[in-house]
Amino acid sequence: MSLIEKIFSNGIVGDYFLNSSDKSTLGLVLFVVSVAVVIIAAYLLGSINFAIIISGKKYKQDIRDHGSKNAGMTNMMRTYGKKAAGLTLLGDALKAVAACLVGYVLIGGEGAYIAGLFCILGHIFPIFYRFKGGKGVVTTAVAILMCNPIVFAILFLLFVIIVLFTRYISLGSVVCVMLYPLLLDSISRLFLGHPVHYVVYAMITAVVVVVKHWGNIKRLAAGKESKFSFKKSVKSPEEKVADPTEENKEDK
């Protein structure tokens, strides 16, 4: 097994702890500290909210004051347009990639799943923005991609089909995240041999994201959820402030 394969399997610290003849308390402490580093680093990376940063730096506003009040890509699209949404998407994706890489390097696949979960929690409950962030869909999707590309590919295809036919991003997001633990369990048992407890991380992720979308779920049930469009809702941020009736209810 090459060095890179070892890192992505058990990580530097994980490989030492599993294979070293030294099973002393020091080795265990090193492993526990590494887990703590992964958790803290992933949460802090997740707490960097690019929707809030971009709306503040570029438009001198807070995205949480407009549209659905959600600090996420879809609300950025509706409020400021494609460019702002694209930058938000890129930022939210890269922070999930960075978090999972930290997890892989230190403690391998286990670390990536832990990092993905805490990056999502940071995005939804960011310490830098009074714990008021986005709904974690993009961050969740990229975390799944980093941990299990096969599961991601299946869920992404399903997401695209749902959104194309219904134009409800929230519906596609909720359905896919609910299926994530079931699909991960099935794929792992059939092909990958991942530990069963990886599914626990997926279940926690699903619960958090679904709860965060509870308002969307109620609007979907009532037939009041707004459908996705590539058109921004106003011509400028100033017009958005001047016309609060343009607020929409769908977010990401």
N, C-alpha and C positions, 0 to 999 in steps of 0.2 A: 504493500500500500504506500503510495506516494505521500509526501508531506502535506500537500493540499488536500488529498483525500482524508488523511488523518484529522486535519483541522476541521473539515466540514463534517466529519463523523463524530468526533468526540471533543474537538477543540484542544488548544494547547494545555490548558489546565486540566480539562477532563481526561485527556490522554495520559497525562502524568499521573493523575489520581487513580485511574483504572489499571494502568500497567506497571506502575512503580512498585518495587518491593517494599518501599517505605509507606506503610499505611498508618503512620503516626497521626497524632492529633493535629500536628502542624499541617499535614497534607489535607486533612478534612477542613481545617480552618481556611486554608487557601481556596479550597473548592467553594465553601460557603461564601467567602468574601467575593469570589468571582461571580457567583449568582447575584449577590447584592449589587455589584458593579453593573452587571447586565440590566437588572431591573431599574436602577437609578438612571443609567445612561439612556435606556430606551424611553423611559417616562419623560425625561427632560427633552429628548429629541422630539417626542410626540407633542410636547407642550409648545413647540415652536409652530404657531399657527400662521400659515402663509396668507390665508384670506384676510386676516386681521392686519398683518404686516403690509400687504400690497394695498389694501383699501386705505390704510393710514398714510403710507408713504406717497402713493401715487395720487390719491383722490382727497387726502386730508379728511377722511371720514372713517367711521367704524362700520364695517359690513353688518355688524350685529344690530345697527340702528335701522336697517333697510330690509325691504322684501320680507322674507320669512324670518328674519333675525338670526339666521343660522350662519355660522362662520365656515362655510363649505363651498365646494366648487360650483354646485348648481346655482346657489344664490349669487355667487360672483358672476356667473354667466348671465343671469337674468338682470342683475343690477348694473354691471359694468361691461359686459360683452365677452367675446371669445378670448381675446388676448389675456385679460385678467383671469379668466377661468383656466386657461391653459397654463399660466404661470403658477396658479394655485395647485393645479393637478400635478405639475412637475415637482413642486416643493413638497407636497404631501407624499408623493411617491418616493422621492429621494430620502426623506427622513425615515421612512419605513425600511428602505434598503439599508441605510446606514445602521439602523438599530439592529436589524437581523444579522448583519455582518459582524457586529460587535459580539452578538450571541454566539455565532458560529465560531469565531476566532477563539473565544475563551472556553466555551463548554459544548461546542458542537451543535447538533440538531436540537437537542433539548434547549440550549441557549437561544436558538433562533425562534422557537415557539414561545418561550418566555418573553423574549424581546419584542416579538410581534404583538403579543397581548398587551404589554405595558406601553408600547408605543401608541396603540389604539386608545388605551385609557388616558394617556397624556393628551392625545388629540381631542378627546371628548371632554376631559376635565383638566385643562391646562393650568398649571400652577402660575404661569406668567400672566394669565388673563382672568384671574379670579374664578377659575374652574368652569368657565363658560366658553366652550369651544364648539367644534363641529360635530357631525354625526358619525364620522369615522369610516365612511364607505370606501373611499380611495385608499386610505391607510390600511384598512382591513384587506382589501383586494391585493395590494402589493405585498403585505405580510404573508398572505396565503401563497402568492407566487414564489416568494423567497423560500418558504418552507416546503411547499409541495406543488410544483408546476403542473402536474397532471390534474390534480383537484382544481387548481386555478383555471386551467383551460376549459374544463367541463362547465364550471360555474360561470365563467365569462361568456361562453357560448349561450348558455341558458339565459343569462342576464340580457344579452343583446337581443335574443328572440323575444323575451318578454317586453323589453322597451320598444322594439320595433312595432310590435302588434298593439301595445296598449299606450305607449308614450308616457308611462308612469315609471320614472326612475326609482321612486320609493318602493313600488311594488317589486320591481326586479331586485332591488337591494335586499329587501326583507326576505323574499323567497329564497334567494341564493345563500344568504347568511344562515338561514334556518336549516338549509340542506347541507351546509358545510360540515358539521360534525358527523352526520350520517354518511356522507360521501367519503370523508376522510377515513372513517372507520372501515367502510367497505373496501376502498382502494388499498388501504394499509394491510388489511387481512389477506386480500387476494394477491397483491403484487409486491408491496414494499416492506412489509414486516416491521413497520414502526411500532414502538411501544404503545400499548392501549391508552396509557395516561396522556398521550398527545391529544387524544380526543377530548379530554377534560379541558385543555386549553381552548380547543375549538368551541366547546359548549359554553364556556364563560364568555368568549368573544361573541357568540351568537346571542346570548342573553342580553349582554350590554348594548349591542347595536340595535336589537329589536326593541328594547325598552326605550332607547333614545329616539326611535322612530314611532313611538306609540301615538303621537299626534297625527302622523301621516296615516297610520293604520286606521284610526277612527275616521279620518276624512275619506279614506278609500271606501270604508264600509258605508259611509253616508253619501257617497258619490260626489263629494265636494273637493276632492284632491285635484290640483291643477296639473295639466299635462306639460311635458317638457317641450321646449322650443329653443332653437338656436338664436332666436331674436332676443336682444336685451330689452328690458321692459321700458327703458327711458333713453333719451338721446344723450343725456349727461347726468352726472351725479347730482348736480344742482336741480335739475328737473325732477329727479327722484325724490328729493327732499320736499319740493314744492307740491308734489302730487301724491299724497300718501294713499290714495285710492288704488294706486297701481300695484300695491303690495300683493305678492302671490304667496301661496301657502306651501308649495312644494320645495323641498330642499334636500341637501345631500350632506 
